[in-house]
């Protein structure tokens, strides 16, 4: 449900340059995907997030 929680702009930025999103805090690998690959990943996250899983997993209690 990352698409629902974070949105497409955040996901794209995180995939493009994870270090820039959280300098010195993240250990995520920078994969150097092409823009069309990132767009495809964002579309996949949107699609999978809209899939009905009958309430599984339960929505996390995220504090803002």
PDB file of N, CA, C and O in Angstrom:
ATOM      1  N   UNK A   1       0.810  -1.212   0.000  1.00  0.00           N
ATOM      2  CA  UNK A   1       0.000   0.000   0.000  1.00  0.00           C
ATOM      3  C   UNK A   1       0.847   1.266   0.000  1.00  0.00           C
ATOM      4  O   UNK A   1       0.386   2.324   0.430  1.00  0.00           O
ATOM      5  N   UNK A   2       2.073   1.163  -0.478  1.00  0.00           N
ATOM      6  CA  UNK A   2       2.970   2.307  -0.482  1.00  0.00           C
ATOM      7  C   UNK A   2       2.430   3.442  -1.348  1.00  0.00           C
ATOM      8  O   UNK A   2       2.622   4.615  -1.025  1.00  0.00           O
ATOM      9  N   UNK A   3       1.763   3.103  -2.436  1.00  0.00           N
ATOM     10  CA  UNK A   3       1.214   4.138  -3.322  1.00  0.00           C
ATOM     11  C   UNK A   3       0.182   4.971  -2.571  1.00  0.00           C
ATOM     12  O   UNK A   3       0.161   6.196  -2.684  1.00  0.00           O
ATOM     13  N   UNK A   4      -0.664   4.306  -1.815  1.00  0.00           N
ATOM     14  CA  UNK A   4      -1.704   4.990  -1.045  1.00  0.00           C
ATOM     15  C   UNK A   4      -1.094   5.863   0.057  1.00  0.00           C
ATOM     16  O   UNK A   4      -1.554   6.981   0.292  1.00  0.00           O
ATOM     17  N   UNK A   5      -0.067   5.355   0.727  1.00  0.00           N
ATOM     18  CA  UNK A   5       0.535   6.079   1.848  1.00  0.00           C
ATOM     19  C   UNK A   5       1.454   7.212   1.403  1.00  0.00           C
ATOM     20  O   UNK A   5       1.454   8.281   2.014  1.00  0.00           O
ATOM     21  N   UNK A   6       2.241   6.992   0.344  1.00  0.00           N
ATOM     22  CA  UNK A   6       3.282   7.958  -0.031  1.00  0.00           C
ATOM     23  C   UNK A   6       3.010   8.722  -1.319  1.00  0.00           C
ATOM     24  O   UNK A   6       3.414   9.877  -1.449  1.00  0.00           O
ATOM     25  N   UNK A   7       2.327   8.089  -2.275  1.00  0.00           N
ATOM     26  CA  UNK A   7       2.013   8.770  -3.529  1.00  0.00           C
ATOM     27  C   UNK A   7       3.098   8.597  -4.580  1.00  0.00           C
ATOM     28  O   UNK A   7       4.225   8.218  -4.264  1.00  0.00           O
ATOM     29  N   UNK A   8       2.752   8.877  -5.832  1.00  0.00           N
ATOM     30  CA  UNK A   8       3.661   8.616  -6.946  1.00  0.00           C
ATOM     31  C   UNK A   8       4.914   9.489  -6.953  1.00  0.00           C
ATOM     32  O   UNK A   8       5.979   9.017  -7.349  1.00  0.00           O
ATOM     33  N   UNK A   9       4.817  10.736  -6.531  1.00  0.00           N
ATOM     34  CA  UNK A   9       5.991  11.610  -6.549  1.00  0.00           C
ATOM     35  C   UNK A   9       7.052  11.121  -5.567  1.00  0.00           C
ATOM     36  O   UNK A   9       8.240  11.095  -5.889  1.00  0.00           O
ATOM     37  N   UNK A  10       6.623  10.739  -4.379  1.00  0.00           N
ATOM     38  CA  UNK A  10       7.565  10.242  -3.373  1.00  0.00           C
ATOM     39  C   UNK A  10       8.233   8.960  -3.855  1.00  0.00           C
ATOM     40  O   UNK A  10       9.450   8.813  -3.747  1.00  0.00           O
ATOM     41  N   UNK A  11       7.446   8.042  -4.383  1.00  0.00           N
ATOM     42  CA  UNK A  11       7.994   6.767  -4.847  1.00  0.00           C
ATOM     43  C   UNK A  11       9.027   7.006  -5.946  1.00  0.00           C
ATOM     44  O   UNK A  11      10.118   6.436  -5.902  1.00  0.00           O
ATOM     45  N   UNK A  12       8.697   7.837  -6.923  1.00  0.00           N
ATOM     46  CA  UNK A  12       9.631   8.139  -8.015  1.00  0.00           C
ATOM     47  C   UNK A  12      10.929   8.737  -7.490  1.00  0.00           C
ATOM     48  O   UNK A  12      12.020   8.324  -7.883  1.00  0.00           O
ATOM     49  N   UNK A  13      10.798   9.709  -6.602  1.00  0.00           N
ATOM     50  CA  UNK A  13      11.992  10.361  -6.055  1.00  0.00           C
ATOM     51  C   UNK A  13      12.835   9.380  -5.250  1.00  0.00           C
ATOM     52  O   UNK A  13      14.064   9.419  -5.321  1.00  0.00           O
ATOM     53  N   UNK A  14      12.201   8.516  -4.498  1.00  0.00           N
ATOM     54  CA  UNK A  14      12.919   7.545  -3.675  1.00  0.00           C
ATOM     55  C   UNK A  14      13.669   6.542  -4.539  1.00  0.00           C
ATOM     56  O   UNK A  14      14.798   6.170  -4.221  1.00  0.00           O
ATOM     57  N   UNK A  15      13.052   6.103  -5.626  1.00  0.00           N
ATOM     58  CA  UNK A  15      13.704   5.144  -6.515  1.00  0.00           C
ATOM     59  C   UNK A  15      14.854   5.816  -7.273  1.00  0.00           C
ATOM     60  O   UNK A  15      15.910   5.213  -7.465  1.00  0.00           O
ATOM     61  N   UNK A  16      14.645   7.061  -7.700  1.00  0.00           N
ATOM     62  CA  UNK A  16      15.688   7.768  -8.459  1.00  0.00           C
ATOM     63  C   UNK A  16      16.930   8.028  -7.620  1.00  0.00           C
ATOM     64  O   UNK A  16      18.048   7.790  -8.077  1.00  0.00           O
ATOM     65  N   UNK A  17      16.743   8.514  -6.398  1.00  0.00           N
ATOM     66  CA  UNK A  17      17.892   8.858  -5.561  1.00  0.00           C
ATOM     67  C   UNK A  17      17.529   8.719  -4.086  1.00  0.00           C
ATOM     68  O   UNK A  17      17.179   9.707  -3.441  1.00  0.00           O
ATOM     69  N   UNK A  18      17.608   7.511  -3.550  1.00  0.00           N
ATOM     70  CA  UNK A  18      17.211   7.297  -2.150  1.00  0.00           C
ATOM     71  C   UNK A  18      18.050   8.085  -1.152  1.00  0.00           C
ATOM     72  O   UNK A  18      17.537   8.498  -0.112  1.00  0.00           O
ATOM     73  N   UNK A  19      19.322   8.300  -1.445  1.00  0.00           N
ATOM     74  CA  UNK A  19      20.191   9.045  -0.537  1.00  0.00           C
ATOM     75  C   UNK A  19      19.741  10.505  -0.410  1.00  0.00           C
ATOM     76  O   UNK A  19      19.822  11.090   0.670  1.00  0.00           O
ATOM     77  N   UNK A  20      19.271  11.084  -1.506  1.00  0.00           N
ATOM     78  CA  UNK A  20      18.817  12.473  -1.479  1.00  0.00           C
ATOM     79  C   UNK A  20      17.554  12.646  -0.640  1.00  0.00           C
ATOM     80  O   UNK A  20      17.322  13.717  -0.078  1.00  0.00           O
ATOM     81  N   UNK A  21      16.751  11.610  -0.556  1.00  0.00           N
ATOM     82  CA  UNK A  21      15.511  11.697   0.215  1.00  0.00           C
ATOM     83  C   UNK A  21      15.799  11.750   1.718  1.00  0.00           C
ATOM     84  O   UNK A  21      15.145  12.489   2.454  1.00  0.00           O
ATOM     85  N   UNK A  22      16.767  10.976   2.163  1.00  0.00           N
ATOM     86  CA  UNK A  22      17.136  10.896   3.580  1.00  0.00           C
ATOM     87  C   UNK A  22      18.659  10.863   3.687  1.00  0.00           C
ATOM     88  O   UNK A  22      19.230   9.798   3.919  1.00  0.00           O
ATOM     89  N   UNK A  23      19.318  11.989   3.527  1.00  0.00           N
ATOM     90  CA  UNK A  23      20.786  12.010   3.527  1.00  0.00           C
ATOM     91  C   UNK A  23      21.394  11.384   4.778  1.00  0.00           C
ATOM     92  O   UNK A  23      21.071  11.760   5.905  1.00  0.00           O
ATOM     93  N   UNK A  24      22.273  10.431   4.551  1.00  0.00           N
ATOM     94  CA  UNK A  24      22.984   9.787   5.654  1.00  0.00           C
ATOM     95  C   UNK A  24      22.172   8.814   6.473  1.00  0.00           C
ATOM     96  O   UNK A  24      22.690   8.239   7.430  1.00  0.00           O
ATOM     97  N   UNK A  25      20.903   8.608   6.124  1.00  0.00           N
ATOM     98  CA  UNK A  25      20.036   7.749   6.925  1.00  0.00           C
ATOM     99  C   UNK A  25      19.635   6.461   6.230  1.00  0.00           C
ATOM    100  O   UNK A  25      19.311   5.481   6.900  1.00  0.00           O
ATOM    101  N   UNK A  26      19.646   6.435   4.900  1.00  0.00           N
ATOM    102  CA  UNK A  26      19.133   5.286   4.165  1.00  0.00           C
ATOM    103  C   UNK A  26      20.246   4.431   3.603  1.00  0.00           C
ATOM    104  O   UNK A  26      21.308   4.932   3.235  1.00  0.00           O
ATOM    105  N   UNK A  27      19.991   3.131   3.540  1.00  0.00           N
ATOM    106  CA  UNK A  27      20.945   2.196   2.978  1.00  0.00           C
ATOM    107  C   UNK A  27      20.424   1.569   1.681  1.00  0.00           C
ATOM    108  O   UNK A  27      21.017   0.622   1.166  1.00  0.00           O
ATOM    109  N   UNK A  28      19.314   2.099   1.154  1.00  0.00           N
ATOM    110  CA  UNK A  28      18.723   1.557  -0.062  1.00  0.00           C
ATOM    111  C   UNK A  28      19.672   1.746  -1.249  1.00  0.00           C
ATOM    112  O   UNK A  28      20.299   2.794  -1.403  1.00  0.00           O
ATOM    113  N   UNK A  29      19.759   0.729  -2.064  1.00  0.00           N
ATOM    114  CA  UNK A  29      20.618   0.761  -3.242  1.00  0.00           C
ATOM    115  C   UNK A  29      20.036   1.705  -4.293  1.00  0.00           C
ATOM    116  O   UNK A  29      18.820   1.752  -4.481  1.00  0.00           O
ATOM    117  N   UNK A  30      20.898   2.453  -4.977  1.00  0.00           N
ATOM    118  CA  UNK A  30      20.472   3.286  -6.097  1.00  0.00           C
ATOM    119  C   UNK A  30      20.623   2.437  -7.353  1.00  0.00           C
ATOM    120  O   UNK A  30      21.741   2.087  -7.732  1.00  0.00           O
ATOM    121  N   UNK A  31      19.513   2.102  -8.001  1.00  0.00           N
ATOM    122  CA  UNK A  31      19.514   1.163  -9.116  1.00  0.00           C
ATOM    123  C   UNK A  31      19.741   1.787 -10.485  1.00  0.00           C
ATOM    124  O   UNK A  31      19.984   1.055 -11.444  1.00  0.00           O
ATOM    125  N   UNK A  32      19.672   3.099 -10.614  1.00  0.00           N
ATOM    126  CA  UNK A  32      19.839   3.770 -11.903  1.00  0.00           C
ATOM    127  C   UNK A  32      18.838   3.294 -12.957  1.00  0.00           C
ATOM    128  O   UNK A  32      19.202   3.037 -14.105  1.00  0.00           O
ATOM    129  N   UNK A  33      17.574   3.181 -12.551  1.00  0.00           N
ATOM    130  CA  UNK A  33      16.509   2.831 -13.489  1.00  0.00           C
ATOM    131  C   UNK A  33      16.280   3.981 -14.461  1.00  0.00           C
ATOM    132  O   UNK A  33      16.509   5.142 -14.123  1.00  0.00           O
ATOM    133  N   UNK A  34      15.832   3.658 -15.656  1.00  0.00           N
ATOM    134  CA  UNK A  34      15.403   4.677 -16.616  1.00  0.00           C
ATOM    135  C   UNK A  34      14.058   5.227 -16.145  1.00  0.00           C
ATOM    136  O   UNK A  34      13.347   4.576 -15.380  1.00  0.00           O
ATOM    137  N   UNK A  35      13.713   6.439 -16.611  1.00  0.00           N
ATOM    138  CA  UNK A  35      12.445   7.048 -16.205  1.00  0.00           C
ATOM    139  C   UNK A  35      11.246   6.176 -16.540  1.00  0.00           C
ATOM    140  O   UNK A  35      10.304   6.099 -15.752  1.00  0.00           O
ATOM    141  N   UNK A  36      11.265   5.517 -17.696  1.00  0.00           N
ATOM    142  CA  UNK A  36      10.129   4.658 -18.055  1.00  0.00           C
ATOM    143  C   UNK A  36      10.043   3.431 -17.145  1.00  0.00           C
ATOM    144  O   UNK A  36       8.948   2.922 -16.903  1.00  0.00           O
ATOM    145  N   UNK A  37      11.185   2.948 -16.635  1.00  0.00           N
ATOM    146  CA  UNK A  37      11.163   1.834 -15.688  1.00  0.00           C
ATOM    147  C   UNK A  37      10.568   2.279 -14.354  1.00  0.00           C
ATOM    148  O   UNK A  37       9.802   1.544 -13.731  1.00  0.00           O
ATOM    149  N   UNK A  38      10.923   3.479 -13.923  1.00  0.00           N
ATOM    150  CA  UNK A  38      10.365   4.022 -12.679  1.00  0.00           C
ATOM    151  C   UNK A  38       8.865   4.229 -12.822  1.00  0.00           C
ATOM    152  O   UNK A  38       8.104   3.912 -11.908  1.00  0.00           O
ATOM    153  N   UNK A  39       8.434   4.758 -13.961  1.00  0.00           N
ATOM    154  CA  UNK A  39       6.998   4.937 -14.210  1.00  0.00           C
ATOM    155  C   UNK A  39       6.271   3.593 -14.151  1.00  0.00           C
ATOM    156  O   UNK A  39       5.165   3.505 -13.618  1.00  0.00           O
ATOM    157  N   UNK A  40       6.892   2.555 -14.697  1.00  0.00           N
ATOM    158  CA  UNK A  40       6.288   1.216 -14.673  1.00  0.00           C
ATOM    159  C   UNK A  40       6.203   0.682 -13.241  1.00  0.00           C
ATOM    160  O   UNK A  40       5.207   0.062 -12.871  1.00  0.00           O
ATOM    161  N   UNK A  41       7.235   0.918 -12.441  1.00  0.00           N
ATOM    162  CA  UNK A  41       7.197   0.487 -11.042  1.00  0.00           C
ATOM    163  C   UNK A  41       6.113   1.220 -10.264  1.00  0.00           C
ATOM    164  O   UNK A  41       5.386   0.613  -9.477  1.00  0.00           O
ATOM    165  N   UNK A  42       6.007   2.517 -10.483  1.00  0.00           N
ATOM    166  CA  UNK A  42       4.967   3.309  -9.802  1.00  0.00           C
ATOM    167  C   UNK A  42       3.577   2.793 -10.210  1.00  0.00           C
ATOM    168  O   UNK A  42       2.693   2.653  -9.366  1.00  0.00           O
ATOM    169  N   UNK A  43       3.395   2.517 -11.486  1.00  0.00           N
ATOM    170  CA  UNK A  43       2.112   1.973 -11.962  1.00  0.00           C
ATOM    171  C   UNK A  43       1.837   0.613 -11.325  1.00  0.00           C
ATOM    172  O   UNK A  43       0.695   0.313 -10.976  1.00  0.00           O
ATOM    173  N   UNK A  44       2.868  -0.207 -11.171  1.00  0.00           N
ATOM    174  CA  UNK A  44       2.696  -1.511 -10.518  1.00  0.00           C
ATOM    175  C   UNK A  44       2.293  -1.331  -9.063  1.00  0.00           C
ATOM    176  O   UNK A  44       1.374  -1.997  -8.588  1.00  0.00           O
ATOM    177  N   UNK A  45       2.978  -0.430  -8.347  1.00  0.00           N
ATOM    178  CA  UNK A  45       2.620  -0.193  -6.947  1.00  0.00           C
ATOM    179  C   UNK A  45       1.188   0.320  -6.811  1.00  0.00           C
ATOM    180  O   UNK A  45       0.492  -0.030  -5.858  1.00  0.00           O
ATOM    181  N   UNK A  46       0.747   1.142  -7.752  1.00  0.00           N
ATOM    182  CA  UNK A  46      -0.637   1.625  -7.749  1.00  0.00           C
ATOM    183  C   UNK A  46      -1.595   0.470  -7.973  1.00  0.00           C
ATOM    184  O   UNK A  46      -2.578   0.326  -7.247  1.00  0.00           O
ATOM    185  N   UNK A  47      -1.315  -0.353  -8.976  1.00  0.00           N
ATOM    186  CA  UNK A  47      -2.173  -1.484  -9.306  1.00  0.00           C
ATOM    187  C   UNK A  47      -2.259  -2.476  -8.145  1.00  0.00           C
ATOM    188  O   UNK A  47      -3.351  -2.885  -7.750  1.00  0.00           O
ATOM    189  N   UNK A  48      -1.107  -2.857  -7.606  1.00  0.00           N
ATOM    190  CA  UNK A  48      -1.112  -3.852  -6.533  1.00  0.00           C
ATOM    191  C   UNK A  48      -1.764  -3.285  -5.272  1.00  0.00           C
ATOM    192  O   UNK A  48      -2.377  -4.025  -4.503  1.00  0.00           O
ATOM    193  N   UNK A  49      -1.633  -1.969  -5.058  1.00  0.00           N
ATOM    194  CA  UNK A  49      -2.257  -1.345  -3.900  1.00  0.00           C
ATOM    195  C   UNK A  49      -3.769  -1.300  -3.986  1.00  0.00           C
ATOM    196  O   UNK A  49      -4.448  -1.211  -2.963  1.00  0.00           O
ATOM    197  N   UNK A  50      -4.305  -1.362  -5.200  1.00  0.00           N
ATOM    198  CA  UNK A  50      -5.755  -1.345  -5.393  1.00  0.00           C
ATOM    199  C   UNK A  50      -6.356  -2.751  -5.432  1.00  0.00           C
ATOM    200  O   UNK A  50      -7.575  -2.898  -5.524  1.00  0.00           O
ATOM    201  N   UNK A  51      -5.518  -3.776  -5.363  1.00  0.00           N
ATOM    202  CA  UNK A  51      -5.983  -5.153  -5.383  1.00  0.00           C
ATOM    203  C   UNK A  51      -6.682  -5.474  -4.064  1.00  0.00           C
ATOM    204  O   UNK A  51      -6.159  -5.179  -2.990  1.00  0.00           O
ATOM    205  N   UNK A  52      -7.870  -6.080  -4.151  1.00  0.00           N
ATOM    206  CA  UNK A  52      -8.643  -6.423  -2.956  1.00  0.00           C
ATOM    207  C   UNK A  52      -8.056  -7.674  -2.317  1.00  0.00           C
ATOM    208  O   UNK A  52      -8.108  -8.759  -2.897  1.00  0.00           O
ATOM    209  N   UNK A  53      -7.503  -7.521  -1.131  1.00  0.00           N
ATOM    210  CA  UNK A  53      -6.919  -8.645  -0.404  1.00  0.00           C
ATOM    211  C   UNK A  53      -7.745  -8.989   0.832  1.00  0.00           C
ATOM    212  O   UNK A  53      -7.237  -9.592   1.778  1.00  0.00           O
ATOM    213  N   UNK A  54      -9.014  -8.606   0.821  1.00  0.00           N
ATOM    214  CA  UNK A  54      -9.922  -8.883   1.933  1.00  0.00           C
ATOM    215  C   UNK A  54      -9.376  -8.422   3.274  1.00  0.00           C
ATOM    216  O   UNK A  54      -9.479  -9.136   4.272  1.00  0.00           O
ATOM    217  N   UNK A  55      -8.794  -7.225   3.295  1.00  0.00           N
ATOM    218  CA  UNK A  55      -8.319  -6.651   4.550  1.00  0.00           C
ATOM    219  C   UNK A  55      -6.945  -7.110   4.983  1.00  0.00           C
ATOM    220  O   UNK A  55      -6.508  -6.755   6.078  1.00  0.00           O
ATOM    221  N   UNK A  56      -6.248  -7.879   4.176  1.00  0.00           N
ATOM    222  CA  UNK A  56      -4.903  -8.330   4.548  1.00  0.00           C
ATOM    223  C   UNK A  56      -3.872  -7.601   3.706  1.00  0.00           C
ATOM    224  O   UNK A  56      -4.095  -7.441   2.506  1.00  0.00           O
ATOM    225  N   UNK A  57      -2.803  -7.168   4.240  1.00  0.00           N
ATOM    226  CA  UNK A  57      -2.550  -7.041   5.672  1.00  0.00           C
ATOM    227  C   UNK A  57      -3.340  -5.870   6.246  1.00  0.00           C
ATOM    228  O   UNK A  57      -3.793  -4.985   5.520  1.00  0.00           O
ATOM    229  N   UNK A  58      -3.489  -5.890   7.533  1.00  0.00           N
ATOM    230  CA  UNK A  58      -4.236  -4.801   8.176  1.00  0.00           C
ATOM    231  C   UNK A  58      -3.516  -3.485   7.965  1.00  0.00           C
ATOM    232  O   UNK A  58      -2.288  -3.441   7.897  1.00  0.00           O
ATOM    233  N   UNK A  59      -4.290  -2.407   7.862  1.00  0.00           N
ATOM    234  CA  UNK A  59      -3.688  -1.083   7.682  1.00  0.00           C
ATOM    235  C   UNK A  59      -2.865  -0.745   8.921  1.00  0.00           C
ATOM    236  O   UNK A  59      -3.333  -0.901  10.049  1.00  0.00           O
ATOM    237  N   UNK A  60      -1.621  -0.277   8.698  1.00  0.00           N
ATOM    238  CA  UNK A  60      -0.812   0.087   9.869  1.00  0.00           C
ATOM    239  C   UNK A  60      -1.326   1.372  10.507  1.00  0.00           C
ATOM    240  O   UNK A  60      -1.916   2.220   9.837  1.00  0.00           O
ATOM    241  N   UNK A  61      -1.099   1.499  11.786  1.00  0.00           N
ATOM    242  CA  UNK A  61      -1.475   2.705  12.515  1.00  0.00           C
ATOM    243  C   UNK A  61      -0.313   3.672  12.423  1.00  0.00           C
ATOM    244  O   UNK A  61       0.559   3.676  13.291  1.00  0.00           O
ATOM    245  N   UNK A  62      -0.288   4.497  11.376  1.00  0.00           N
ATOM    246  CA  UNK A  62       0.808   5.433  11.145  1.00  0.00           C
ATOM    247  C   UNK A  62       0.469   6.781  11.759  1.00  0.00           C
ATOM    248  O   UNK A  62      -0.581   7.360  11.484  1.00  0.00           O
ATOM    249  N   UNK A  63       1.368   7.265  12.586  1.00  0.00           N
ATOM    250  CA  UNK A  63       1.175   8.580  13.182  1.00  0.00           C
ATOM    251  C   UNK A  63       1.820   9.609  12.282  1.00  0.00           C
ATOM    252  O   UNK A  63       2.912   9.380  11.764  1.00  0.00           O
ATOM    253  N   UNK A  64       1.160  10.744  12.086  1.00  0.00           N
ATOM    254  CA  UNK A  64       1.690  11.799  11.233  1.00  0.00           C
ATOM    255  C   UNK A  64       2.489  12.786  12.027  1.00  0.00           C
ATOM    256  O   UNK A  64       3.014  13.749  11.467  1.00  0.00           O
TER     257      UNK A  64
END
